[in-house]
Amino acid sequence: MYKRKIYEKMLAWKQENAGRYALMIEGARRVGKSTIVKKFAENEYDSYIMINFAEVSETVTRLFNDLSDVDYIFLQLQLQYNTSLHKRKSVIIFDEVQLCPKARQAIKTLVGDGRYDYIETGSLISIKKNVQGIVIPSEEKKLSMYPMDYEEFKWALGDTATIPLLRQTYEKRQSLGDGTNQKLIRDFRLYMLVGGMPQAITAYLETNDLKKVDDVKREIISLYEEDFGKIDPSGYLTQLFDSIPAELNKNRSRYISSRVIGRRRKETVRELISRMKESRTVLVSYHSNDPNTGMSATRDLDRYKLYVADTGLFVTLAFKDRDFTDNTLYSKLLSDKLSANLGYLYENIVAQMLTADGDELFYYTISDEEKKKVYEVDFIVQRKSKICPIEVKSSSYRAHASFDEFIKKYSERIADKYIIYTKDLKTEENILYLPVYMTMMI
């Protein structure tokens, strides 16, 4: 099992909240939820029962229809799983709990009983269809689980030194030198291609064959599309998801859903986008109509950009209807010949890294009627009482007119200013030019 940062957060829950709250781990399929929960149970408890609702018998699911006798429920679970439970030393895991809404509703009663701890995992768990007719328990502490970030990827490769050294460099604002930066960029490009899905990383480590990695990613994408089909038989969710690379490639200031699924009611489109965001397979960056602290209150629900939650999947999704050998992103990234019109790949990885660090995604556009031009700032993050604009460049950094316009308009609101690119770290005109692999330091 790969080392994951969420493990420390799970430990904090056990020490501070177990017994009073169940732990809910939400995330897309195949990000490693079940694996990390099982390992946590093995390491931190005397015994555990893991109920996988994707495979469980009706005998077990029926137990949660009647909560009048929890002693009977616990007795049956121990018999069914041939495991003894010990008061305050055992945990019961509800894996893929969205498939058994009654079990999720039972959390309130089970936590109130106080004998054991409870961990839930779920994919697409916030979708309204999965919780209709039940009372959502308030006795839940939620953690979001994402694909493996760059540091976790380096750990999987056996490298525990690089990221701490980069943090020191970032804090001191020291350049690395062109040679070192080129090597680090080359290493980072591998992460962009493989991605952070544990199965894809395993395929890379076992085969050193990107074709095998691509096969794994295609399987994961198919699973996502199957999930979308189950909750949206119209096929709109699948179409919106599949079109993310093409829409980003057009370099427009928003995702235009009508070009993908035709004109639909505004409320319908909002619901579709909300479902995609809740699935954790897609990242949504909303336009902020007034970029300042508390941007959530100024988001425009009808102006947004969509990114794939894992850039490795993004690379495969861009060419999923063609053979692996036709996927030019692999060869161009590996040979450092990514053309300017493929810069959206770097925009996606920055969105992924910001999200993994807990940032909500926002962007901003400025229309200049006189010049008939639209200026766009790729991302805006909040730091304390200020905001920090971020512009992403795949190669050249000479021109950043949008960045300059934004700084001029909102100078009093701005703290640090970042341009993310592929060259060495430097500070110029009070702007920090940051190699893309250092995005996690912001």
C-alpha positions in Angstrom: 0.0 0.0 0.0 1.2 3.5 -0.8 1.8 6.1 1.8 -1.1 8.6 1.8 -1.4 11.9 3.6 -5.0 11.3 4.5 -3.8 8.7 7.0 -2.7 11.4 9.4 -6.1 13.1 9.2 -7.7 9.8 10.0 -5.5 9.5 13.0 -6.6 12.9 14.2 -10.3 11.9 13.8 -9.7 8.8 15.9 -7.9 10.7 18.6 -10.3 13.6 18.7 -13.7 12.6 17.4 -14.1 8.8 17.3 -17.0 7.6 19.5 -18.9 10.8 18.8 -18.7 11.0 15.0 -18.3 8.5 12.2 -15.6 9.3 9.6 -16.9 9.7 6.1 -14.3 9.5 3.3 -15.6 10.8 0.0 -13.8 10.5 -3.3 -14.0 9.3 -6.8 -13.7 5.6 -7.6 -10.3 4.1 -7.6 -8.5 6.9 -5.6 -7.7 4.3 -2.9 -10.4 4.9 -0.3 -11.0 1.2 0.5 -7.3 0.4 0.6 -6.4 3.2 3.1 -9.4 2.5 5.3 -8.6 -1.2 5.5 -4.9 -0.5 6.4 -6.0 2.0 9.0 -8.3 -0.5 10.6 -5.6 -3.2 10.6 -3.1 -0.8 12.2 -5.2 1.2 14.6 -7.8 -1.3 16.0 -7.8 -4.7 17.6 -10.4 -6.0 15.1 -12.6 -4.7 12.3 -15.5 -5.6 10.1 -15.5 -4.2 6.5 -18.9 -4.3 4.8 -18.5 -3.8 1.1 -22.0 -2.8 -0.1 -21.1 -3.5 -3.7 -20.8 -7.2 -2.9 -22.7 -7.7 0.4 -25.5 -10.2 0.8 -29.1 -9.2 1.4 -28.9 -10.8 4.9 -26.5 -8.0 5.9 -28.3 -5.1 4.1 -31.6 -6.0 5.8 -30.0 -5.6 9.2 -30.1 -1.9 8.8 -33.9 -1.7 8.1 -34.7 -2.2 11.8 -32.6 -0.5 14.4 -34.7 -1.3 17.4 -32.2 -4.0 18.6 -28.6 -3.0 17.9 -27.4 -6.0 20.0 -28.9 -8.2 17.3 -27.2 -6.3 14.5 -23.8 -6.6 16.1 -24.3 -10.3 16.8 -25.3 -11.0 13.2 -22.3 -8.9 11.8 -19.9 -10.9 14.0 -21.4 -14.2 12.8 -21.5 -13.2 9.2 -17.9 -11.9 9.1 -16.5 -14.4 11.7 -15.0 -11.5 13.6 -15.2 -10.6 17.3 -15.9 -6.9 18.1 -14.4 -5.3 21.2 -15.9 -2.3 22.9 -14.0 0.9 22.0 -11.3 -1.2 20.3 -13.0 -2.2 17.1 -14.2 -0.4 14.0 -17.0 -1.2 11.5 -16.4 0.0 7.9 -19.2 0.8 5.5 -17.5 0.6 2.2 -19.4 2.2 -0.8 -22.1 3.1 1.6 -24.0 5.1 -1.0 -25.3 1.7 -2.3 -27.1 1.1 1.0 -28.8 4.4 2.1 -30.3 2.7 5.2 -26.9 1.8 6.5 -25.8 5.4 6.2 -29.0 6.6 8.0 -28.2 4.0 10.7 -25.0 5.8 11.6 -26.8 8.2 14.0 -28.1 5.3 16.1 -24.9 3.2 15.9 -22.6 6.1 16.9 -25.1 7.0 19.7 -24.7 3.4 21.0 -21.0 4.2 21.5 -19.5 0.7 21.5 -17.5 0.9 18.2 -16.1 3.3 15.8 -17.4 3.7 12.2 -15.8 4.7 8.9 -17.7 5.2 5.7 -16.5 5.4 2.2 -18.4 6.6 -0.8 -18.2 7.5 -4.4 -20.8 9.9 -5.9 -22.1 9.9 -2.3 -23.5 13.4 -2.3 -25.7 12.8 -5.4 -29.3 13.5 -4.3 -30.5 10.3 -5.9 -28.4 8.3 -3.4 -29.9 10.0 -0.3 -33.5 10.4 -1.2 -35.8 9.1 1.5 -33.2 9.0 4.3 -32.1 11.3 7.1 -28.5 12.3 6.6 -26.7 11.7 9.9 -25.1 14.8 11.5 -22.7 12.5 13.3 -20.3 12.4 10.4 -16.9 14.0 10.0 -16.0 14.2 6.3 -12.7 13.9 4.6 -12.1 14.3 0.9 -9.7 11.9 -0.8 -8.1 12.9 -4.1 -5.7 11.2 -6.5 -2.2 10.9 -5.1 -0.5 14.3 -5.2 3.0 14.9 -6.5 4.7 14.2 -3.1 2.8 11.0 -2.7 3.8 10.0 -6.2 7.4 10.6 -5.3 7.0 8.5 -2.2 5.7 5.7 -4.4 8.8 6.0 -6.5 11.0 5.8 -3.4 11.9 9.4 -3.3 11.4 11.0 0.1 14.0 13.8 -0.2 13.0 15.9 -3.2 9.9 17.6 -2.0 11.3 18.7 1.5 14.3 20.1 -0.3 12.0 22.0 -2.7 10.1 23.4 0.3 13.3 24.8 1.7 14.1 26.3 -1.7 10.7 27.9 -2.0 10.8 29.4 1.5 14.2 31.0 0.8 13.1 32.0 -2.7 16.3 30.5 -4.1 16.8 29.5 -7.8 17.7 25.9 -8.5 19.8 26.4 -11.6 18.7 25.6 -15.2 20.1 22.1 -15.1 18.4 21.1 -11.9 15.2 22.6 -13.0 15.2 20.8 -16.3 15.6 17.5 -14.5 12.8 18.3 -12.0 10.5 19.4 -14.8 11.3 16.1 -16.6 10.4 14.2 -13.5 7.2 16.1 -13.0 6.1 15.5 -16.6 6.1 11.8 -15.8 3.6 12.5 -13.0 1.4 14.4 -15.4 1.4 11.4 -17.8 0.9 8.6 -15.2 -1.3 10.6 -12.9 -2.2 10.0 -9.3 -4.6 7.0 -9.5 -2.9 4.2 -7.4 -3.6 1.5 -10.1 -2.0 3.6 -12.8 1.1 4.1 -10.6 1.3 0.4 -9.8 1.1 -0.4 -13.6 4.0 2.1 -14.2 6.1 0.7 -11.4 5.5 -2.9 -12.4 5.9 -2.6 -16.2 7.6 0.8 -17.0 5.3 0.8 -19.9 3.0 3.8 -20.6 0.8 1.7 -22.8 0.0 -0.5 -19.8 -0.6 2.6 -17.7 -2.9 4.0 -20.4 -4.9 0.8 -20.4 -5.5 1.1 -16.7 -6.6 4.7 -17.1 -9.0 3.8 -19.9 -10.6 1.3 -17.6 -11.1 3.9 -14.8 -12.6 6.4 -17.3 -15.1 3.6 -18.4 -16.1 3.1 -14.7 -16.7 6.8 -14.3 -18.8 6.9 -17.5 -20.8 3.9 -16.2 -21.4 5.8 -12.9 -22.6 8.8 -14.8 -24.9 6.7 -16.9 -26.5 5.2 -13.8 -27.4 8.6 -12.3 -28.1 10.3 -15.6 -29.6 8.1 -18.2 -29.8 11.1 -20.6 -26.1 10.8 -21.2 -25.5 14.5 -20.6 -23.0 13.9 -17.7 -20.9 11.6 -19.8 -20.9 14.0 -22.7 -19.9 16.9 -20.5 -17.1 14.8 -18.9 -15.7 13.5 -22.2 -15.6 17.0 -23.7 -13.5 18.6 -21.0 -10.1 18.4 -22.9 -11.7 19.6 -26.1 -13.4 22.6 -24.4 -10.2 23.6 -22.5 -8.3 23.3 -25.8 -10.5 26.0 -27.3 -9.0 28.4 -24.8 -12.4 30.1 -24.1 -13.1 32.0 -20.9 -15.8 29.4 -19.9 -17.1 25.9 -20.6 -20.0 26.3 -23.0 -22.3 23.4 -22.2 -24.7 24.2 -25.0 -22.0 23.2 -27.5 -21.8 19.8 -26.0 -25.4 18.9 -24.9 -27.4 21.5 -26.7 -29.4 24.3 -25.1 -30.9 23.2 -21.8 -32.6 25.0 -19.0 -30.2 26.9 -16.7 -31.4 25.0 -13.7 -30.8 21.7 -15.5 -27.2 22.6 -16.4 -26.5 23.8 -12.9 -27.7 20.5 -11.5 -25.5 18.6 -13.9 -22.4 20.6 -13.0 -23.2 20.2 -9.3 -23.4 16.4 -9.8 -20.1 16.3 -11.6 -18.4 18.3 -8.9 -19.8 16.2 -6.1 -18.6 13.1 -7.9 -15.0 14.2 -7.3 -14.1 13.1 -10.8 -14.3 16.7 -12.1 -13.0 20.0 -10.7 -15.1 23.1 -11.2 -13.6 26.5 -11.3 -16.2 29.2 -11.0 -15.9 32.8 -12.2 -15.7 35.2 -9.3 -17.7 38.3 -10.0 -15.9 40.2 -7.3 -12.5 38.7 -6.5 -12.0 39.3 -2.8 -12.0 37.3 0.4 -15.1 35.1 0.6 -15.2 34.4 -3.1 -17.7 31.6 -2.6 -20.3 34.3 -2.1 -19.5 35.9 -5.5 -19.2 32.8 -7.7 -21.2 32.9 -10.9 -22.9 29.5 -11.1 -23.4 29.9 -14.9 -19.7 30.7 -15.7 -17.2 28.0 -15.0 -14.4 25.9 -16.3 -14.1 22.2 -15.9 -11.0 20.1 -15.3 -10.4 16.4 -14.8 -9.6 15.6 -11.2 -6.6 13.6 -12.3 -4.3 14.9 -15.0 -3.2 11.4 -15.9 -6.8 10.6 -16.7 -7.1 13.9 -18.6 -4.2 12.8 -20.9 -6.0 9.6 -21.7 -9.5 11.2 -22.0 -8.2 13.6 -24.6 -7.5 10.6 -26.9 -9.8 7.9 -25.5 -11.5 7.3 -28.9 -8.1 6.6 -30.6 -5.3 4.2 -30.1 -2.6 4.8 -27.5 -0.1 5.4 -30.3 -2.1 8.4 -31.5 -1.9 10.1 -28.2 0.6 12.8 -29.0 0.5 14.2 -25.4 2.7 11.3 -24.2 5.4 11.8 -26.8 5.3 15.6 -26.7 5.4 15.8 -23.0 8.2 13.3 -22.7 10.3 15.0 -25.3 9.5 18.5 -23.9 7.9 19.6 -27.2 4.5 20.5 -25.9 3.1 23.2 -28.3 1.5 26.3 -27.0 -2.0 25.1 -27.9 -1.5 22.1 -25.5 -0.8 24.4 -22.5 -4.3 23.5 -21.1 -2.6 20.4 -19.8 -0.6 22.5 -17.4 -3.7 24.4 -16.4 -5.3 21.1 -15.5 -2.4 20.0 -13.3 -2.4 23.3 -11.5 -6.1 23.0 -10.8 -5.5 19.5 -9.5 -2.6 20.6 -7.2 -4.5 23.6 -5.8 -7.5 21.4 -5.0 -5.4 18.7 -3.3 -4.1 21.5 -1.0 -7.6 22.5 0.0 -8.3 25.5 -2.3 -11.6 26.2 -4.0 -11.1 27.1 -7.6 -11.9 30.5 -9.0 -10.9 32.5 -12.0 -11.6 36.0 -13.3 -12.1 37.8 -16.6 -11.8 41.5 -17.4 -13.5 42.8 -20.6 -11.8 45.8 -22.3 -14.5 47.1 -24.6 -12.2 49.8 -26.1 -9.5 47.2 -27.1 -12.2 44.5 -27.8 -10.2 42.2 -25.6 -10.9 39.9 -22.7 -8.2 39.4 -20.0 -8.3 36.3 -17.9 -6.6 35.3 -14.7 -6.4 31.5 -14.5 -6.8 31.0 -10.8 -7.3 33.1 -7.7 -6.7 31.7 -4.2 -7.3 33.3 -0.8 -4.5 33.6 1.7 -5.6 35.1 5.1 -7.3 38.5 4.3 -5.9 38.8 0.8 -6.1 37.1 -2.6 -3.4 35.8 -4.8 -3.7 35.7 -8.6 -2.1 32.8 -10.5 -1.3 32.6 -14.2 -0.3 29.4 -15.8 2.2 29.3 -18.7 3.2 26.1 -20.5 6.5 27.6 -21.8 7.0 31.3 -22.5 6.4 33.8 -19.8 7.3 37.0 -21.6 3.8 38.4 -21.9 1.2 38.4 -19.1 -1.1 41.2 -20.0 -4.1 39.7 -18.2 -2.1 39.4 -15.0 -1.0 43.0 -15.3 -4.6 44.2 -15.8 -5.8 42.3 -12.8 -3.0 43.6 -10.6 -3.7 47.2 -11.7 -7.5 46.8 -11.0 -7.2 45.1 -7.6 -3.8 46.0 -6.2 -5.1 46.7 -2.7 -6.7 43.3 -2.4 -3.6 41.3 -3.5 -1.0 39.6 -1.5 1.4 37.4 -3.4 1.4 37.1 -7.2 2.4 33.9 -9.0 3.2 32.9 -12.5 3.4 29.1 -12.8 5.7 28.0 -15.6 8.4 25.5 -16.6 11.5 27.5 -15.9 13.5 28.2 -12.8 12.2 30.0 -9.7 12.8 33.7 -9.7 11.2 36.9 -8.4 10.8 39.8 -10.8 8.7 43.0 -10.4 7.3 41.6 -7.2 6.0 38.6 -9.0 7.1 35.1 -8.0 7.8 32.9 -11.1 7.3 29.4 -9.8 8.2 26.1 -11.5 5.0 24.1 -11.9 6.2 21.3 -9.6 6.2 23.9 -6.8 2.5 24.7 -7.1 1.9 22.8 -3.9 4.0 25.3 -2.0 1.6 28.2 -2.6 
